[in-house]
């Protein structure tokens, strides 16, 4: 997944969807953006806020 984010720095949406799917499949909070693991994630992620956190 990290390689995917680096390979697509201008397309954060696919990475964000994969992140949510990953945590959902792992059995964690389905609402990944509001979970404690992502305290800095805004309701509407942008490339500038999404990449520095990962």
N, C-alpha and C positions, 0 to 999 in steps of 0.2 A: 504493500500500500504506500509506504513512503516514496518508493521509486515512481509510482504513478503520479503522486503529487508533484514531484520534481520534474517529471517528463511533461506535465501539463500545467505549467504555472499560471496560464491565463484561463484555465477551465476548472474552477474550484467545485462546480456543481457535481460532476461525476464522483470526485473524491469525497465530497460531503455525503452523497447518497451511499457510497460504499462504507463510509464510517458509521452511518446510522445502521445500515444493514448488518455490519460486523458486530456492533454491540448488541443489536437485537438478537442475532443468531447465538451470540455467546450467552444469552439469557440475562443480560443486564437491562438497565432502564431503557424501555422502548423510545422514550423521549430523550434521545442522546444530547440534544442541544441544551436541555434544562437539567441534566444530571450533574452531580458534583464533579465528575471527571472533566467537565468542560465549563469552568466558571467564567471564562472570558468569551465564550461564544455568544454573539448577539443573535437576536431572533432572525435576522437576515444576514447570514455570513457573507463576507466579501473576501477577495483574494488577499487583501492586506491583513485582515484579522484571522483568516483561516490558516495560512501557511506558517506564521511565526509560532503558533501554538503546537505545531506538529513538525 
